[in-house]
Amino acid sequence: MPRGKVVKIDKVMPFSPPGFENIYTSKMLIDVFNSGSENIQINHGVLKGGRVTPGGVHEGHDEVYIV
């Protein structure tokens, strides 16, 4: 059985879309590139209160948001 992967959120480099640097940050925690997971991606996003994201969809993937 493969060993698990521990992801420490504070060690993951955040990404912000251009123009949203102080509004929204996204951290990819689990995906095919960092853990070999082909069936699930887990992302940690933080949106500043009272603001909106730039929008967009990830075609071909179901998305679940926990607020």
ABEGO torsion letter per residue (X at the ends): XBBBBBBBAAABBBBBBBGAAAABBBBBABBAAAAGBAABBBBBBBBBBGBBBAEEBBBGBBBBBBX
